[in-house]
């Protein structure tokens, strides 16, 4: 572990110790709901709604969706969900 730079030590805001981390609590447990709403902090997710994975797509597909702006990954998910309405993944195995 690096030694702290003495010129950057802030006595009013010291580096956290293991004990500090052990006492720490999530924001949703300690802040009032009105402040959480203003900060845009979500509470704990009750049940994951999506699966995290690594997916290899062609550069043209990625750039086309990225050009649509924020939320492009959600739009890829929607496009695939729409495709599943009329197609079956089993068809691709042939």
ZATI-819172 format. One record per atom (N, C-alpha, C): residue number from 1; residue in three letters; atom name; x, y, z. Coordinates in steps of 0.1 Angstrom, whole numbers, plus 5000, padded with zeros to 4 digits. Atoms other than C-alpha are relative to their C-alpha. Layout:
BEGIN
<num NUM | residuo ala | atomo CA | c1 X | c2 Y | c3 Z>
...
***
This chain:
BEGIN
<num 1 | residuo unk | atomo N | c1 5008 | c2 4988 | c3 5000>
<num 1 | residuo unk | atomo CA | c1 5000 | c2 5000 | c3 5000>
<num 1 | residuo unk | atomo C | c1 5009 | c2 5012 | c3 5000>
<num 2 | residuo unk | atomo N | c1 4992 | c2 4987 | c3 5001>
<num 2 | residuo unk | atomo CA | c1 5013 | c2 5035 | c3 4991>
<num 2 | residuo unk | atomo C | c1 4999 | c2 5008 | c3 5013>
<num 3 | residuo unk | atomo N | c1 5000 | c2 4991 | c3 4989>
<num 3 | residuo unk | atomo CA | c1 5023 | c2 5059 | c3 5018>
<num 3 | residuo unk | atomo C | c1 4992 | c2 5012 | c3 4996>
<num 4 | residuo unk | atomo N | c1 5008 | c2 4987 | c3 5004>
<num 4 | residuo unk | atomo CA | c1 4999 | c2 5089 | c3 5020>
<num 4 | residuo unk | atomo C | c1 5010 | c2 5011 | c3 4998>
<num 5 | residuo unk | atomo N | c1 4993 | c2 4988 | c3 5002>
<num 5 | residuo unk | atomo CA | c1 5013 | c2 5121 | c3 5007>
<num 5 | residuo unk | atomo C | c1 4997 | c2 5010 | c3 5012>
<num 6 | residuo unk | atomo N | c1 5002 | c2 4992 | c3 4989>
<num 6 | residuo unk | atomo CA | c1 5018 | c2 5143 | c3 5038>
<num 6 | residuo unk | atomo C | c1 4994 | c2 5014 | c3 4997>
<num 7 | residuo unk | atomo N | c1 5005 | c2 4987 | c3 5004>
<num 7 | residuo unk | atomo CA | c1 5009 | c2 5174 | c3 5018>
<num 7 | residuo unk | atomo C | c1 4985 | c2 4999 | c3 4997>
<num 8 | residuo unk | atomo N | c1 5014 | c2 5002 | c3 5004>
<num 8 | residuo unk | atomo CA | c1 4975 | c2 5159 | c3 5009>
<num 8 | residuo unk | atomo C | c1 4992 | c2 4995 | c3 5012>
<num 9 | residuo unk | atomo N | c1 5007 | c2 5005 | c3 4989>
<num 9 | residuo unk | atomo CA | c1 4965 | c2 5147 | c3 5044>
<num 9 | residuo unk | atomo C | c1 4990 | c2 5011 | c3 5005>
<num 10 | residuo unk | atomo N | c1 5011 | c2 4991 | c3 4996>
<num 10 | residuo unk | atomo CA | c1 4932 | c2 5164 | c3 5055>
<num 10 | residuo unk | atomo C | c1 4996 | c2 4995 | c3 5014>
<num 11 | residuo unk | atomo N | c1 5004 | c2 5004 | c3 4986>
<num 11 | residuo unk | atomo CA | c1 4928 | c2 5163 | c3 5093>
<num 11 | residuo unk | atomo C | c1 4985 | c2 5001 | c3 5002>
<num 12 | residuo unk | atomo N | c1 5015 | c2 5000 | c3 4998>
<num 12 | residuo unk | atomo CA | c1 4891 | c2 5172 | c3 5089>
<num 12 | residuo unk | atomo C | c1 4993 | c2 4989 | c3 4993>
<num 13 | residuo unk | atomo N | c1 5006 | c2 5011 | c3 5008>
<num 13 | residuo unk | atomo CA | c1 4885 | c2 5143 | c3 5065>
<num 13 | residuo unk | atomo C | c1 5011 | c2 4989 | c3 4999>
<num 14 | residuo unk | atomo N | c1 4990 | c2 5010 | c3 5001>
<num 14 | residuo unk | atomo CA | c1 4909 | c2 5115 | c3 5074>
<num 14 | residuo unk | atomo C | c1 4996 | c2 4988 | c3 4992>
<num 15 | residuo unk | atomo N | c1 5002 | c2 5013 | c3 5008>
<num 15 | residuo unk | atomo CA | c1 4913 | c2 5083 | c3 5054>
<num 15 | residuo unk | atomo C | c1 4993 | c2 4991 | c3 5009>
<num 16 | residuo unk | atomo N | c1 5008 | c2 5009 | c3 4993>
<num 16 | residuo unk | atomo CA | c1 4888 | c2 5057 | c3 5064>
<num 16 | residuo unk | atomo C | c1 5008 | c2 4988 | c3 5005>
<num 17 | residuo unk | atomo N | c1 4993 | c2 5012 | c3 4995>
<num 17 | residuo unk | atomo CA | c1 4900 | c2 5028 | c3 5086>
<num 17 | residuo unk | atomo C | c1 4990 | c2 4988 | c3 4998>
<num 18 | residuo unk | atomo N | c1 5009 | c2 5012 | c3 5001>
<num 18 | residuo unk | atomo CA | c1 4886 | c2 4992 | c3 5086>
<num 18 | residuo unk | atomo C | c1 4988 | c2 5002 | c3 5009>
<num 19 | residuo unk | atomo N | c1 5011 | c2 4998 | c3 4991>
<num 19 | residuo unk | atomo CA | c1 4865 | c2 5002 | c3 5116>
<num 19 | residuo unk | atomo C | c1 4989 | c2 5009 | c3 4994>
<num 20 | residuo unk | atomo N | c1 5009 | c2 4991 | c3 5007>
<num 20 | residuo unk | atomo CA | c1 4850 | c2 5031 | c3 5096>
<num 20 | residuo unk | atomo C | c1 4991 | c2 4993 | c3 4990>
<num 21 | residuo unk | atomo N | c1 5007 | c2 5007 | c3 5010>
<num 21 | residuo unk | atomo CA | c1 4841 | c2 5008 | c3 5068>
<num 21 | residuo unk | atomo C | c1 4990 | c2 4990 | c3 5006>
<num 22 | residuo unk | atomo N | c1 5008 | c2 5009 | c3 4993>
<num 22 | residuo unk | atomo CA | c1 4826 | c2 4983 | c3 5092>
<num 22 | residuo unk | atomo C | c1 4987 | c2 5007 | c3 5005>
<num 23 | residuo unk | atomo N | c1 5011 | c2 4992 | c3 4994>
<num 23 | residuo unk | atomo CA | c1 4803 | c2 5010 | c3 5107>
<num 23 | residuo unk | atomo C | c1 4991 | c2 5006 | c3 4989>
<num 24 | residuo unk | atomo N | c1 5008 | c2 4993 | c3 5011>
<num 24 | residuo unk | atomo CA | c1 4792 | c2 5024 | c3 5073>
<num 24 | residuo unk | atomo C | c1 4987 | c2 4992 | c3 4996>
<num 25 | residuo unk | atomo N | c1 5013 | c2 5005 | c3 5003>
<num 25 | residuo unk | atomo CA | c1 4756 | c2 5019 | c3 5062>
<num 25 | residuo unk | atomo C | c1 4996 | c2 5006 | c3 4986>
<num 26 | residuo unk | atomo N | c1 5004 | c2 4994 | c3 5013>
<num 26 | residuo unk | atomo CA | c1 4740 | c2 5023 | c3 5027>
<num 26 | residuo unk | atomo C | c1 4991 | c2 5012 | c3 5002>
<num 27 | residuo unk | atomo N | c1 5007 | c2 4987 | c3 4999>
<num 27 | residuo unk | atomo CA | c1 4725 | c2 5057 | c3 5020>
<num 27 | residuo unk | atomo C | c1 4985 | c2 4998 | c3 5003>
<num 28 | residuo unk | atomo N | c1 5015 | c2 5002 | c3 4998>
<num 28 | residuo unk | atomo CA | c1 4689 | c2 5043 | c3 5019>
<num 28 | residuo unk | atomo C | c1 4997 | c2 4996 | c3 5014>
<num 29 | residuo unk | atomo N | c1 5003 | c2 5003 | c3 4986>
<num 29 | residuo unk | atomo CA | c1 4693 | c2 5032 | c3 5055>
<num 29 | residuo unk | atomo C | c1 5002 | c2 5012 | c3 5009>
<num 30 | residuo unk | atomo N | c1 4997 | c2 4989 | c3 4991>
<num 30 | residuo unk | atomo CA | c1 4705 | c2 5065 | c3 5069>
<num 30 | residuo unk | atomo C | c1 4995 | c2 5014 | c3 4996>
<num 31 | residuo unk | atomo N | c1 5005 | c2 4987 | c3 5004>
<num 31 | residuo unk | atomo CA | c1 4692 | c2 5094 | c3 5048>
<num 31 | residuo unk | atomo C | c1 4985 | c2 5000 | c3 4999>
<num 32 | residuo unk | atomo N | c1 5015 | c2 4999 | c3 5001>
<num 32 | residuo unk | atomo CA | c1 4656 | c2 5106 | c3 5048>
<num 32 | residuo unk | atomo C | c1 4996 | c2 4998 | c3 4986>
<num 33 | residuo unk | atomo N | c1 5005 | c2 5002 | c3 5014>
<num 33 | residuo unk | atomo CA | c1 4635 | c2 5096 | c3 5018>
<num 33 | residuo unk | atomo C | c1 4999 | c2 5012 | c3 4991>
<num 34 | residuo unk | atomo N | c1 5000 | c2 4988 | c3 5008>
<num 34 | residuo unk | atomo CA | c1 4631 | c2 5132 | c3 5007>
<num 34 | residuo unk | atomo C | c1 5013 | c2 5004 | c3 4994>
<num 35 | residuo unk | atomo N | c1 4987 | c2 4998 | c3 5006>
<num 35 | residuo unk | atomo CA | c1 4668 | c2 5136 | c3 5003>
<num 35 | residuo unk | atomo C | c1 5004 | c2 4990 | c3 4990>
<num 36 | residuo unk | atomo N | c1 4997 | c2 5010 | c3 5010>
<num 36 | residuo unk | atomo CA | c1 4672 | c2 5103 | c3 4986>
<num 36 | residuo unk | atomo C | c1 4993 | c2 5003 | c3 4986>
<num 37 | residuo unk | atomo N | c1 5008 | c2 4997 | c3 5012>
<num 37 | residuo unk | atomo CA | c1 4645 | c2 5114 | c3 4961>
<num 37 | residuo unk | atomo C | c1 5007 | c2 5011 | c3 4992>
<num 38 | residuo unk | atomo N | c1 4993 | c2 4989 | c3 5007>
<num 38 | residuo unk | atomo CA | c1 4664 | c2 5147 | c3 4954>
<num 38 | residuo unk | atomo C | c1 5013 | c2 4995 | c3 4994>
<num 39 | residuo unk | atomo N | c1 4987 | c2 5005 | c3 5005>
<num 39 | residuo unk | atomo CA | c1 4697 | c2 5128 | c3 4950>
<num 39 | residuo unk | atomo C | c1 4998 | c2 4990 | c3 4989>
<num 40 | residuo unk | atomo N | c1 5003 | c2 5010 | c3 5010>
<num 40 | residuo unk | atomo CA | c1 4680 | c2 5103 | c3 4927>
<num 40 | residuo unk | atomo C | c1 5006 | c2 4986 | c3 5004>
<num 41 | residuo unk | atomo N | c1 4994 | c2 5012 | c3 4995>
<num 41 | residuo unk | atomo CA | c1 4693 | c2 5074 | c3 4949>
<num 41 | residuo unk | atomo C | c1 4989 | c2 4989 | c3 5001>
<num 42 | residuo unk | atomo N | c1 5010 | c2 5011 | c3 4999>
<num 42 | residuo unk | atomo CA | c1 4674 | c2 5041 | c3 4944>
<num 42 | residuo unk | atomo C | c1 5003 | c2 4992 | c3 5012>
<num 43 | residuo unk | atomo N | c1 4999 | c2 5009 | c3 4989>
<num 43 | residuo unk | atomo CA | c1 4668 | c2 5018 | c3 4972>
<num 43 | residuo unk | atomo C | c1 5005 | c2 4986 | c3 4995>
<num 44 | residuo unk | atomo N | c1 4995 | c2 5013 | c3 5004>
<num 44 | residuo unk | atomo CA | c1 4680 | c2 4982 | c3 4972>
<num 44 | residuo unk | atomo C | c1 4990 | c2 4993 | c3 4990>
<num 45 | residuo unk | atomo N | c1 5009 | c2 5007 | c3 5010>
<num 45 | residuo unk | atomo CA | c1 4667 | c2 4962 | c3 4942>
<num 45 | residuo unk | atomo C | c1 4995 | c2 4987 | c3 5006>
<num 46 | residuo unk | atomo N | c1 5007 | c2 5011 | c3 4994>
<num 46 | residuo unk | atomo CA | c1 4642 | c2 4937 | c3 4954>
<num 46 | residuo unk | atomo C | c1 5004 | c2 4987 | c3 4992>
<num 47 | residuo unk | atomo N | c1 4997 | c2 5012 | c3 5008>
<num 47 | residuo unk | atomo CA | c1 4648 | c2 4913 | c3 4925>
<num 47 | residuo unk | atomo C | c1 5006 | c2 5005 | c3 4987>
<num 48 | residuo unk | atomo N | c1 4994 | c2 4995 | c3 5013>
<num 48 | residuo unk | atomo CA | c1 4672 | c2 4918 | c3 4896>
<num 48 | residuo unk | atomo C | c1 4991 | c2 4998 | c3 4988>
<num 49 | residuo unk | atomo N | c1 5009 | c2 5001 | c3 5011>
<num 49 | residuo unk | atomo CA | c1 4653 | c2 4926 | c3 4865>
<num 49 | residuo unk | atomo C | c1 5008 | c2 4997 | c3 4987>
<num 50 | residuo unk | atomo N | c1 4992 | c2 5003 | c3 5012>
<num 50 | residuo unk | atomo CA | c1 4682 | c2 4921 | c3 4840>
<num 50 | residuo unk | atomo C | c1 5012 | c2 4991 | c3 5005>
<num 51 | residuo unk | atomo N | c1 4989 | c2 5008 | c3 4998>
<num 51 | residuo unk | atomo CA | c1 4711 | c2 4897 | c3 4837>
<num 51 | residuo unk | atomo C | c1 5013 | c2 5007 | c3 4994>
<num 52 | residuo unk | atomo N | c1 4987 | c2 4994 | c3 5005>
<num 52 | residuo unk | atomo CA | c1 4747 | c2 4911 | c3 4834>
<num 52 | residuo unk | atomo C | c1 5008 | c2 4989 | c3 4993>
<num 53 | residuo unk | atomo N | c1 4992 | c2 5010 | c3 5008>
<num 53 | residuo unk | atomo CA | c1 4767 | c2 4894 | c3 4807>
<num 53 | residuo unk | atomo C | c1 5009 | c2 5008 | c3 4990>
<num 54 | residuo unk | atomo N | c1 4992 | c2 4995 | c3 5010>
<num 54 | residuo unk | atomo CA | c1 4793 | c2 4900 | c3 4781>
<num 54 | residuo unk | atomo C | c1 4995 | c2 4995 | c3 4987>
<num 55 | residuo unk | atomo N | c1 5005 | c2 5003 | c3 5013>
<num 55 | residuo unk | atomo CA | c1 4781 | c2 4901 | c3 4745>
<num 55 | residuo unk | atomo C | c1 5008 | c2 5006 | c3 4989>
<num 56 | residuo unk | atomo N | c1 4992 | c2 4995 | c3 5011>
<num 56 | residuo unk | atomo CA | c1 4800 | c2 4905 | c3 4713>
<num 56 | residuo unk | atomo C | c1 4991 | c2 5003 | c3 4989>
<num 57 | residuo unk | atomo N | c1 5008 | c2 4995 | c3 5011>
<num 57 | residuo unk | atomo CA | c1 4782 | c2 4926 | c3 4687>
<num 57 | residuo unk | atomo C | c1 5009 | c2 5006 | c3 4989>
<num 58 | residuo unk | atomo N | c1 4993 | c2 4993 | c3 5011>
<num 58 | residuo unk | atomo CA | c1 4793 | c2 4939 | c3 4653>
<num 58 | residuo unk | atomo C | c1 5001 | c2 5015 | c3 5003>
<num 59 | residuo unk | atomo N | c1 4999 | c2 4986 | c3 4998>
<num 59 | residuo unk | atomo CA | c1 4807 | c2 4974 | c3 4653>
<num 59 | residuo unk | atomo C | c1 4989 | c2 5009 | c3 4994>
<num 60 | residuo unk | atomo N | c1 5011 | c2 4992 | c3 5006>
<num 60 | residuo unk | atomo CA | c1 4780 | c2 4986 | c3 4630>
<num 60 | residuo unk | atomo C | c1 4987 | c2 5000 | c3 5008>
<num 61 | residuo unk | atomo N | c1 5012 | c2 5001 | c3 4991>
<num 61 | residuo unk | atomo CA | c1 4752 | c2 4974 | c3 4653>
<num 61 | residuo unk | atomo C | c1 5002 | c2 5009 | c3 5012>
<num 62 | residuo unk | atomo N | c1 4997 | c2 4992 | c3 4989>
<num 62 | residuo unk | atomo CA | c1 4769 | c2 4990 | c3 4683>
<num 62 | residuo unk | atomo C | c1 4999 | c2 5015 | c3 4997>
<num 63 | residuo unk | atomo N | c1 5000 | c2 4986 | c3 5003>
<num 63 | residuo unk | atomo CA | c1 4775 | c2 5023 | c3 4666>
<num 63 | residuo unk | atomo C | c1 4987 | c2 5006 | c3 4996>
<num 64 | residuo unk | atomo N | c1 5014 | c2 4995 | c3 5003>
<num 64 | residuo unk | atomo CA | c1 4740 | c2 5025 | c3 4652>
<num 64 | residuo unk | atomo C | c1 4992 | c2 5002 | c3 5012>
<num 65 | residuo unk | atomo N | c1 5008 | c2 4998 | c3 4988>
<num 65 | residuo unk | atomo CA | c1 4725 | c2 5020 | c3 4686>
<num 65 | residuo unk | atomo C | c1 5006 | c2 5011 | c3 5009>
<num 66 | residuo unk | atomo N | c1 4994 | c2 4989 | c3 4992>
<num 66 | residuo unk | atomo CA | c1 4750 | c2 5043 | c3 4704>
<num 66 | residuo unk | atomo C | c1 4996 | c2 5014 | c3 4994>
<num 67 | residuo unk | atomo N | c1 5004 | c2 4987 | c3 5006>
<num 67 | residuo unk | atomo CA | c1 4741 | c2 5071 | c3 4679>
<num 67 | residuo unk | atomo C | c1 4987 | c2 5005 | c3 5004>
<num 68 | residuo unk | atomo N | c1 5013 | c2 4996 | c3 4996>
<num 68 | residuo unk | atomo CA | c1 4706 | c2 5070 | c3 4693>
<num 68 | residuo unk | atomo C | c1 5000 | c2 5007 | c3 5014>
<num 69 | residuo unk | atomo N | c1 4999 | c2 4993 | c3 4987>
<num 69 | residuo unk | atomo CA | c1 4719 | c2 5084 | c3 4726>
<num 69 | residuo unk | atomo C | c1 4999 | c2 4991 | c3 5012>
<num 70 | residuo unk | atomo N | c1 5001 | c2 5007 | c3 4988>
<num 70 | residuo unk | atomo CA | c1 4715 | c2 5075 | c3 4762>
<num 70 | residuo unk | atomo C | c1 4989 | c2 4989 | c3 5000>
<num 71 | residuo unk | atomo N | c1 5010 | c2 5011 | c3 5000>
<num 71 | residuo unk | atomo CA | c1 4696 | c2 5042 | c3 4768>
<num 71 | residuo unk | atomo C | c1 5002 | c2 4991 | c3 4988>
<num 72 | residuo unk | atomo N | c1 4999 | c2 5008 | c3 5012>
<num 72 | residuo unk | atomo CA | c1 4710 | c2 5025 | c3 4737>
<num 72 | residuo unk | atomo C | c1 5000 | c2 4985 | c3 5003>
<num 73 | residuo unk | atomo N | c1 5000 | c2 5014 | c3 4996>
<num 73 | residuo unk | atomo CA | c1 4716 | c2 4992 | c3 4756>
<num 73 | residuo unk | atomo C | c1 4986 | c2 4995 | c3 5002>
<num 74 | residuo unk | atomo N | c1 5014 | c2 5004 | c3 4997>
<num 74 | residuo unk | atomo CA | c1 4680 | c2 4992 | c3 4767>
<num 74 | residuo unk | atomo C | c1 4992 | c2 4998 | c3 4987>
<num 75 | residuo unk | atomo N | c1 5007 | c2 5002 | c3 5014>
<num 75 | residuo unk | atomo CA | c1 4669 | c2 4997 | c3 4730>
<num 75 | residuo unk | atomo C | c1 5005 | c2 4987 | c3 4993>
<num 76 | residuo unk | atomo N | c1 4996 | c2 5013 | c3 5005>
<num 76 | residuo unk | atomo CA | c1 4690 | c2 4967 | c3 4720>
<num 76 | residuo unk | atomo C | c1 4992 | c2 4989 | c3 5006>
<num 77 | residuo unk | atomo N | c1 5008 | c2 5010 | c3 4992>
<num 77 | residuo unk | atomo CA | c1 4672 | c2 4947 | c3 4747>
<num 77 | residuo unk | atomo C | c1 4986 | c2 5000 | c3 4994>
<num 78 | residuo unk | atomo N | c1 5014 | c2 4999 | c3 5006>
<num 78 | residuo unk | atomo CA | c1 4638 | c2 4960 | c3 4733>
<num 78 | residuo unk | atomo C | c1 5000 | c2 4994 | c3 4986>
<num 79 | residuo unk | atomo N | c1 5000 | c2 5005 | c3 5014>
<num 79 | residuo unk | atomo CA | c1 4648 | c2 4951 | c3 4697>
<num 79 | residuo unk | atomo C | c1 5000 | c2 4985 | c3 5000>
<num 80 | residuo unk | atomo N | c1 4999 | c2 5014 | c3 4999>
<num 80 | residuo unk | atomo CA | c1 4657 | c2 4916 | c3 4707>
<num 80 | residuo unk | atomo C | c1 4987 | c2 4994 | c3 5006>
<num 81 | residuo unk | atomo N | c1 5013 | c2 5005 | c3 4994>
<num 81 | residuo unk | atomo CA | c1 4625 | c2 4912 | c3 4728>
<num 81 | residuo unk | atomo C | c1 4989 | c2 5000 | c3 4989>
<num 82 | residuo unk | atomo N | c1 5010 | c2 4999 | c3 5011>
<num 82 | residuo unk | atomo CA | c1 4605 | c2 4924 | c3 4698>
<num 82 | residuo unk | atomo C | c1 5002 | c2 4989 | c3 4990>
<num 83 | residuo unk | atomo N | c1 4997 | c2 5010 | c3 5010>
<num 83 | residuo unk | atomo CA | c1 4623 | c2 4899 | c3 4675>
<num 83 | residuo unk | atomo C | c1 4994 | c2 4986 | c3 5006>
<num 84 | residuo unk | atomo N | c1 5005 | c2 5012 | c3 4994>
<num 84 | residuo unk | atomo CA | c1 4613 | c2 4871 | c3 4700>
<num 84 | residuo unk | atomo C | c1 4985 | c2 4998 | c3 4999>
<num 85 | residuo unk | atomo N | c1 5015 | c2 5001 | c3 5001>
<num 85 | residuo unk | atomo CA | c1 4576 | c2 4879 | c3 4696>
<num 85 | residuo unk | atomo C | c1 4996 | c2 4993 | c3 4987>
<num 86 | residuo unk | atomo N | c1 5003 | c2 5006 | c3 5013>
<num 86 | residuo unk | atomo CA | c1 4577 | c2 4866 | c3 4660>
<num 86 | residuo unk | atomo C | c1 5010 | c2 4989 | c3 4996>
<num 87 | residuo unk | atomo N | c1 4990 | c2 5010 | c3 5004>
<num 87 | residuo unk | atomo CA | c1 4607 | c2 4843 | c3 4660>
<num 87 | residuo unk | atomo C | c1 5004 | c2 4991 | c3 5012>
<num 88 | residuo unk | atomo N | c1 4996 | c2 5009 | c3 4989>
<num 88 | residuo unk | atomo CA | c1 4621 | c2 4814 | c3 4680>
<num 88 | residuo unk | atomo C | c1 5016 | c2 4999 | c3 4999>
<num 89 | residuo unk | atomo N | c1 4986 | c2 5002 | c3 5000>
<num 89 | residuo unk | atomo CA | c1 4658 | c2 4811 | c3 4690>
<num 89 | residuo unk | atomo C | c1 5003 | c2 4986 | c3 4994>
<num 90 | residuo unk | atomo N | c1 4998 | c2 5013 | c3 5006>
<num 90 | residuo unk | atomo CA | c1 4654 | c2 4774 | c3 4680>
<num 90 | residuo unk | atomo C | c1 5002 | c2 5000 | c3 4985>
<num 91 | residuo unk | atomo N | c1 4999 | c2 4999 | c3 5014>
<num 91 | residuo unk | atomo CA | c1 4651 | c2 4785 | c3 4644>
<num 91 | residuo unk | atomo C | c1 5014 | c2 5002 | c3 4996>
<num 92 | residuo unk | atomo N | c1 4986 | c2 4997 | c3 5003>
<num 92 | residuo unk | atomo CA | c1 4687 | c2 4797 | c3 4645>
<num 92 | residuo unk | atomo C | c1 5010 | c2 4988 | c3 5001>
<num 93 | residuo unk | atomo N | c1 4991 | c2 5012 | c3 4999>
<num 93 | residuo unk | atomo CA | c1 4701 | c2 4763 | c3 4654>
<num 93 | residuo unk | atomo C | c1 5002 | c2 4992 | c3 4987>
<num 94 | residuo unk | atomo N | c1 4999 | c2 5008 | c3 5012>
<num 94 | residuo unk | atomo CA | c1 4695 | c2 4749 | c3 4620>
<num 94 | residuo unk | atomo C | c1 5012 | c2 5003 | c3 4991>
***
